[in-house]
Amino acid sequence: MTKVDVIIPFTDLHELFPKDIARDMRDFSHFTQFLKSWTVLHIFQRPCLTIGDKDYIISNNYDVLCCYQIFKELIESTRTGTEKRILKFYRDFMMGNEETLYVSTLTAAYNEKNKSKLSDFTIRKWLNRLNQIGYVEKQEDDNDKRKYIYVPLIEENIEKPENNYDLEKQTKILSILEKSFNSWKKIICEQKGVNIKENIFSKKIVCVDCLKNYTLLNVQKLLSLTGNVFKYFDTPKQNQILENNPKNICVSKKKAIATIPKGQLPNCFSCHKPIIRLTSLTNIDGKPIHKKCKLDIEAQKKKSDWKCPELDTLDDRPFCNVISSFLAKPEDCSKDCSLLEEIGT
């Protein structure tokens, strides 16, 4: 297979990105490289453009929307050079807050809503960082010169990730992509020696006019494809403390045992001894157990389920027809019963 490149058929793609600071140009370059990598992952579903002896995989609007959403999750922390948790702290406890904000009040508010507590030293560091990037203003308190008041400056965070299910927002992006694609298509039509195939491994030729069906998916189909990607980013990450606690690990029937981290193996529910090696771990009805213990339980169950064909009941008492005698309990008549061995059966 010959080497191929990726071509992005959207000449106005830069309109989707900010242009306020110097690093925006570098970030846009990183985005286009990420978009090309994403397109290569779907190489079997993307049309192939051949110009001369060079092949190009063509990105479509699905690729752009997915990569754009991932990029928007990172852009604020990337552009400001600030940790995401500090920016989240600003949005949750400072933005739109009209109260007088001190380090002590913000520390108390944060610790009230979070299980992991932070000291005023950490909150003060976060506030100093927000002050450096222009999110808050630090002022001396007129009543107490030893204290500082922190005033939020960003009332509406334009870099905050949008609601990805907003159809109006998605339609605006798609209109920009459609307009830029039409401009790119005119340039391609003027080129000589251009061939377009359904994909790089197919021999089916696609005309330039039909290329739109492969590159610009309709809104409904597009949202159905990108729904899972958007849903992942819109879903808040849940606390994983219970799942990471070794005492709460239970082997699920449908979950691969190999996914349990080493050093977090539970105790055997039969012998109550710790399971040292992952290879000796199995389960019964979702409960962790040694493989050896499981074999013993299955053997005992098989033995208890067996019934001697000569065992009968007489006067509500177990009676063995072989030795013509009553038994103390039905279990005395078994495959390895000494009474049966004595009479040669």
TIPAZA-610574 format. One record per residue (C-alpha): residue number from 1; x, y, z. Coordinates in pm, 1 decimal, always signed. Layout:
N
 kolza       xx       yy       zz
   NUM        X        Y        Z
...
***
This chain:
345
 kolza       xx       yy       zz
     1     +0.0     +0.0     +0.0
     2   +131.2   +344.5    -95.7
     3   +152.3   +632.7   +149.2
     4   -151.8   +858.9   +167.3
     5   -220.6  +1199.7   +317.5
     6   -538.4  +1357.1   +454.5
     7   -704.3  +1659.2   +298.0
     8   -951.5  +1881.1   +486.5
     9  -1209.2  +2013.5   +236.8
    10  -1317.9  +2310.4   +450.3
    11  -1135.3  +2628.6   +354.3
    12  -1304.2  +2842.9   +623.2
    13  -1244.1  +2604.5   +913.0
    14  -1045.0  +2872.8  +1095.8
    15  -1365.1  +3072.4  +1152.9
    16  -1463.2  +2828.4  +1427.4
    17  -1162.1  +2917.2  +1641.6
    18  -1052.9  +3222.6  +1844.5
    19   -781.4  +3456.6  +1714.7
    20   -717.8  +3674.8  +2019.9
    21   -376.1  +3562.4  +2139.2
    22    -53.7  +3458.4  +1969.6
    23    -77.1  +3090.5  +2059.4
    24   -413.5  +3050.1  +1879.0
    25   -234.0  +2993.0  +1548.4
    26    -28.5  +2711.9  +1701.1
    27   -335.2  +2558.5  +1862.9
    28   -521.3  +2561.9  +1530.8
    29   -228.2  +2381.5  +1369.0
    30   -248.3  +2117.1  +1641.3
    31   -621.9  +2084.9  +1579.7
    32   -577.7  +2019.4  +1207.1
    33   -321.3  +1747.4  +1283.1
    34   -562.4  +1591.6  +1530.5
    35   -840.4  +1608.8  +1271.1
    36   -623.7  +1425.2  +1018.8
    37   -546.6  +1152.9  +1271.8
    38   -917.4  +1114.2  +1348.6
    39   -993.6  +1083.4   +977.0
    40   -736.0   +807.7   +930.9
    41   -917.1   +603.7  +1198.0
    42  -1217.1   +597.7   +961.1
    43  -1018.6   +532.9   +644.9
    44  -1258.9   +260.8   +523.9
    45  -1555.5   +503.8   +534.3
    46  -1387.6   +808.6   +378.5
    47  -1361.7   +890.0     +5.5
    48  -1020.2   +901.9   -156.6
    49   -903.7  +1186.0   -378.6
    50   -628.0  +1115.3   -630.8
    51   -436.1  +1404.5   -784.9
    52   -169.7  +1277.6  -1021.5
    53     -0.1   +991.9   -838.7
    54    -83.4  +1118.9   -488.0
    55   -376.4   +985.6   -278.7
    56   -564.9  +1187.1    -14.5
    57   -826.5  +1074.2   +237.5
    58  -1105.6  +1334.0   +262.0
    59  -1237.2  +1443.3   +603.6
    60  -1609.3  +1502.6   +648.5
    61  -1821.5  +1716.2   +881.7
    62  -1858.8  +1431.1  +1131.1
    63  -1481.4  +1428.3  +1181.3
    64  -1477.4  +1806.6  +1230.5
    65  -1759.9  +1810.2  +1485.6
    66  -1612.3  +1530.2  +1696.7
    67  -1263.2  +1680.5  +1700.5
    68  -1403.3  +2028.5  +1760.9
    69  -1590.9  +1907.3  +2068.5
    70  -1282.6  +1737.8  +2214.1
    71  -1076.3  +2048.1  +2143.2
    72  -1330.8  +2276.0  +2314.7
    73  -1295.4  +2067.6  +2630.1
    74   -927.0  +2157.9  +2641.7
    75   -911.6  +2506.3  +2493.9
    76   -974.2  +2713.6  +2808.2
    77   -709.8  +2541.4  +3019.8
    78   -474.3  +2538.9  +2719.1
    79   -507.7  +2907.5  +2635.5
    80   -480.7  +3024.8  +2996.4
    81   -219.0  +2769.6  +3101.8
    82   -430.5  +2695.9  +3409.1
    83   -547.9  +2371.0  +3565.1
    84   -900.3  +2268.0  +3476.5
    85  -1000.2  +2230.3  +3842.8
    86   -904.6  +2595.3  +3911.2
    87  -1121.6  +2714.8  +3622.6
    88  -1404.7  +2491.9  +3744.6
    89  -1364.0  +2642.5  +4092.3
    90  -1404.8  +2989.7  +3941.1
    91  -1720.5  +2891.8  +3750.2
    92  -1880.3  +2711.1  +4045.9
    93  -1801.9  +2949.0  +4332.0
    94  -1711.6  +3290.6  +4191.6
    95  -1870.4  +3364.8  +3855.6
    96  -2196.5  +3550.3  +3908.2
    97  -2146.8  +3561.7  +4286.4
    98  -2239.3  +3909.4  +4414.7
    99  -2126.2  +3849.6  +4772.9
   100  -1802.0  +3985.7  +4919.4
   101  -1553.8  +3707.1  +4856.1
   102  -1270.7  +3634.7  +5097.5
   103  -1034.4  +3338.1  +5106.5
   104  -1209.6  +3208.3  +5418.6
   105  -1560.6  +3226.5  +5267.8
   106  -1451.9  +3058.1  +4944.1
   107  -1268.0  +2784.9  +5135.7
   108  -1576.6  +2716.0  +5346.7
   109  -1802.5  +2708.8  +5038.7
   110  -1571.9  +2467.4  +4855.7
   111  -1532.6  +2228.3  +5149.9
   112  -1907.9  +2226.7  +5207.4
   113  -1976.9  +2087.9  +4859.0
   114  -1675.1  +1858.0  +4818.9
   115  -1573.6  +1546.3  +5006.5
   116  -1202.6  +1615.7  +4961.0
   117  -1131.2  +1919.9  +5177.5
   118   -880.3  +2190.9  +5088.7
   119   -695.6  +2436.8  +5309.9
   120   -709.6  +2814.6  +5272.2
   121   -346.6  +2796.0  +5151.6
   122   -453.7  +2601.2  +4839.8
   123   -755.3  +2825.7  +4774.2
   124   -530.7  +3132.6  +4805.6
   125   -292.5  +2984.4  +4545.8
   126   -584.0  +2925.7  +4310.7
   127   -706.0  +3282.8  +4356.8
   128   -359.4  +3419.7  +4286.2
   129   -349.9  +3218.6  +3963.9
   130   -693.2  +3349.2  +3861.7
   131   -567.2  +3698.9  +3936.0
   132   -263.4  +3643.2  +3708.5
   133   -476.7  +3537.8  +3411.0
   134   -722.9  +3825.2  +3459.2
   135  -1021.9  +3630.1  +3590.1
   136  -1037.0  +3804.4  +3928.6
   137   -924.8  +4135.2  +4077.4
   138   -751.7  +4141.4  +4413.3
   139   -848.5  +4439.1  +4635.0
   140   -761.5  +4537.9  +4991.0
   141  -1047.5  +4528.8  +5237.7
   142  -1123.8  +4881.1  +5362.7
   143  -1239.0  +4746.1  +5699.8
   144   -940.9  +4519.9  +5755.1
   145   -617.0  +4592.5  +5568.3
   146   -488.0  +4242.7  +5646.5
   147   -755.4  +4084.8  +5424.6
   148   -816.0  +4088.8  +5050.8
   149  -1140.8  +4087.7  +4858.1
   150  -1154.5  +3892.4  +4530.7
   151  -1384.4  +4036.1  +4262.5
   152  -1474.6  +3813.8  +3961.6
   153  -1412.1  +3988.0  +3629.2
   154  -1537.0  +3726.9  +3380.8
   155  -1913.8  +3725.1  +3410.1
   156  -1975.7  +3498.9  +3110.2
   157  -1706.5  +3247.3  +3023.7
   158  -1691.8  +3237.9  +2644.0
   159  -1452.8  +2941.7  +2654.5
   160  -1686.4  +2724.6  +2859.1
   161  -1782.8  +2411.8  +2660.0
   162  -2117.2  +2459.0  +2488.9
   163  -2421.5  +2240.1  +2521.0
   164  -2349.3  +1998.4  +2238.9
   165  -2713.5  +1903.5  +2192.6
   166  -2796.5  +2262.6  +2099.1
   167  -2930.9  +2213.3  +1746.6
   168  -2901.0  +2584.2  +1665.4
   169  -2529.2  +2583.4  +1752.4
   170  -2465.5  +2269.5  +1548.4
   171  -2657.4  +2407.2  +1251.3
   172  -2442.2  +2722.9  +1254.5
   173  -2122.7  +2516.4  +1243.7
   174  -2259.1  +2296.8   +966.4
   175  -2351.7  +2598.8   +756.3
   176  -1992.4  +2728.1   +782.3
   177  -1860.6  +2385.7   +679.7
   178  -2101.2  +2360.7   +384.9
   179  -2005.3  +2704.6   +258.3
   180  -1633.4  +2631.8   +282.8
   181  -1678.1  +2289.9   +118.1
   182  -1846.2  +2447.9   -184.4
   183  -1551.0  +2685.3   -219.2
   184  -1307.8  +2393.9   -199.7
   185  -1508.5  +2195.0   -455.3
   186  -1476.6  +2475.2   -712.4
   187  -1098.8  +2466.4   -673.9
   188  -1093.0  +2086.7   -721.0
   189  -1308.1  +2105.7  -1033.8
   190  -1046.0  +2330.2  -1195.8
   191   -771.2  +2074.6  -1133.5
   192   -668.6  +1826.4  -1403.0
   193   -609.9  +1456.0  -1347.6
   194   -842.7  +1437.5  -1046.0
   195  -1012.4  +1108.1   -957.3
   196  -1235.2  +1036.8   -657.3
   197  -1305.3   +684.7   -528.8
   198  -1553.9   +566.0   -266.9
   199  -1259.6   +476.3    -42.4
   200   -891.5   +405.0    -87.9
   201   -952.3    +29.5   -125.0
   202  -1246.8    +59.9   -364.0
   203  -1245.9    +90.1   -741.9
   204  -1585.5   +262.6   -752.3
   205  -1549.5   +613.4   -900.1
   206  -1742.4   +901.3   -740.2
   207  -1818.5  +1221.0   -932.3
   208  -1738.2  +1559.3   -778.1
   209  -2105.7  +1647.2   -743.2
   210  -2176.3  +1324.1   -551.9
   211  -1884.5  +1389.8   -316.7
   212  -2112.0  +1613.1   -110.9
   213  -2310.2  +1307.3     +2.6
   214  -1994.1  +1159.0   +155.3
   215  -1852.3  +1479.6   +303.3
   216  -2158.9  +1670.0   +427.3
   217  -2385.8  +1438.1   +625.1
   218  -2734.8  +1568.9   +698.7
   219  -2809.8  +1708.1  +1044.0
   220  -3020.3  +1418.4  +1175.2
   221  -2773.9  +1151.1  +1070.1
   222  -2484.5  +1357.2  +1198.9
   223  -2634.5  +1408.7  +1544.5
   224  -2716.0  +1038.5  +1571.3
   225  -2350.6   +953.2  +1498.8
   226  -2200.2  +1217.3  +1726.4
   227  -2450.2  +1161.4  +2009.0
   228  -2229.1   +914.0  +2196.3
   229  -1923.8  +1139.1  +2168.1
   230  -2113.7  +1444.0  +2294.3
   231  -2288.5  +1243.3  +2567.1
   232  -1953.6  +1133.0  +2707.4
   233  -1833.4  +1491.0  +2756.2
   234  -2168.4  +1618.3  +2884.3
   235  -2197.8  +1345.1  +3150.6
   236  -2041.9  +1453.2  +3484.0
   237  -1771.8  +1220.2  +3609.2
   238  -1898.2  +1027.3  +3910.8
   239  -1702.8   +964.0  +4228.4
   240  -1506.7   +642.8  +4188.0
   241  -1414.6   +595.8  +4555.9
   242  -1642.3   +294.5  +4609.1
   243  -1526.8   +124.5  +4289.7
   244  -1159.5   +166.2  +4379.4
   245  -1202.0    +29.5  +4732.3
   246  -1069.6   -330.7  +4747.1
   247  -1332.2   -420.8  +5010.2
   248  -1612.3   -346.5  +4764.3
   249  -1476.0   -541.6  +4468.8
   250  -1709.3   -816.9  +4352.8
   251  -1645.2  -1030.3  +4048.5
   252  -1926.6   -976.5  +3800.3
   253  -2038.4  -1261.3  +3577.9
   254  -2014.0  -1044.3  +3269.3
   255  -1699.5   -854.9  +3365.0
   256  -1356.7   -990.1  +3279.9
   257  -1170.9  -1086.3  +3594.2
   258   -845.6   -967.4  +3440.7
   259   -964.1   -605.5  +3469.9
   260   -926.7   -612.3  +3850.6
   261   -598.1   -439.4  +3942.9
   262   -329.0   -643.1  +4113.5
   263   -303.7   -579.8  +4486.8
   264   -679.8   -521.4  +4508.9
   265   -795.8   -883.2  +4497.7
   266  -1074.8   -977.6  +4743.1
   267  -1098.3  -1268.5  +4987.6
   268  -1246.4  -1604.2  +4892.1
   269  -1606.4  -1619.2  +5016.9
   270  -1573.0  -1995.6  +5085.5
   271  -1243.7  -2031.1  +5279.1
   272  -1219.6  -1657.3  +5364.7
   273   -851.0  -1655.1  +5275.4
   274   -702.0  -1377.6  +5056.4
   275   -674.3  -1453.1  +4685.9
   276   -307.1  -1389.1  +4617.2
   277   -283.2  -1458.4  +4243.7
   278   -516.2  -1332.1  +3973.2
   279   -493.2  -1667.7  +3792.5
   280   -652.3  -1847.7  +4089.6
   281   -953.3  -1612.8  +4100.8
   282  -1296.0  -1711.4  +3968.6
   283  -1655.1  -1658.8  +4083.0
   284  -1980.6  -1827.9  +4175.3
   285  -2290.9  -1615.8  +4118.7
   286  -2068.3  -1307.0  +4110.4
   287  -1892.5  -1385.7  +4440.5
   288  -1508.5  -1413.5  +4435.6
   289  -1371.2  -1758.4  +4513.8
   290  -1056.2  -1967.8  +4468.5
   291  -1072.0  -2204.0  +4171.3
   292   -989.2  -2496.2  +4402.6
   293  -1271.5  -2403.5  +4640.4
   294  -1512.1  -2383.0  +4347.9
   295  -1417.0  -2733.9  +4234.6
   296  -1471.6  -2868.5  +4588.6
   297  -1814.7  -2706.6  +4611.1
   298  -1917.4  -2845.7  +4271.7
   299  -1795.8  -3194.1  +4370.7
   300  -1990.8  -3186.0  +4697.7
   301  -2301.1  -3065.6  +4517.6
   302  -2271.8  -3342.0  +4259.5
   303  -2227.4  -3599.5  +4535.7
   304  -2527.0  -3473.2  +4732.5
   305  -2746.8  -3472.4  +4422.0
   306  -2669.7  -3839.8  +4348.6
   307  -2929.3  -4091.2  +4458.4
   308  -2871.6  -4465.9  +4488.7
   309  -3118.4  -4658.4  +4266.6
   310  -3162.7  -4914.2  +4545.9
   311  -3254.1  -4651.0  +4806.3
   312  -3619.0  -4661.2  +4905.7
   313  -3843.6  -4522.7  +5177.4
   314  -4028.2  -4751.7  +5413.9
   315  -4241.8  -4613.9  +5698.7
   316  -4096.9  -4270.1  +5625.5
   317  -3747.3  -4404.1  +5694.8
   318  -3462.6  -4454.9  +5441.0
   319  -3438.8  -4824.8  +5347.1
   320  -3166.9  -4987.5  +5132.7
   321  -3295.7  -5277.5  +4921.3
   322  -2942.8  -5413.4  +4866.8
   323  -2869.6  -5488.4  +5229.9
   324  -3238.7  -5504.1  +5331.3
   325  -3179.6  -5271.4  +5619.2
   326  -3282.0  -4928.4  +5740.6
   327  -3024.7  -4647.9  +5721.9
   328  -2966.1  -4369.3  +5972.7
   329  -2985.0  -4113.2  +5692.0
   330  -3010.4  -4123.8  +5309.3
   331  -2655.1  -3992.5  +5269.6
   332  -2522.4  -4323.3  +5408.5
   333  -2620.0  -4485.0  +5080.1
   334  -2371.1  -4335.0  +4834.2
   335  -2129.4  -4436.3  +4560.4
   336  -1839.7  -4471.1  +4804.0
   337  -2051.4  -4615.4  +5086.0
   338  -1865.7  -4884.6  +5283.2
   339  -2187.1  -5085.7  +5320.3
   340  -2208.1  -5133.1  +4943.8
   341  -1843.2  -5230.1  +4920.9
   342  -1888.5  -5501.8  +5187.3
   343  -2154.7  -5683.8  +4983.1
   344  -1950.6  -5657.7  +4667.4
   345  -2159.7  -5409.9  +4473.0
***
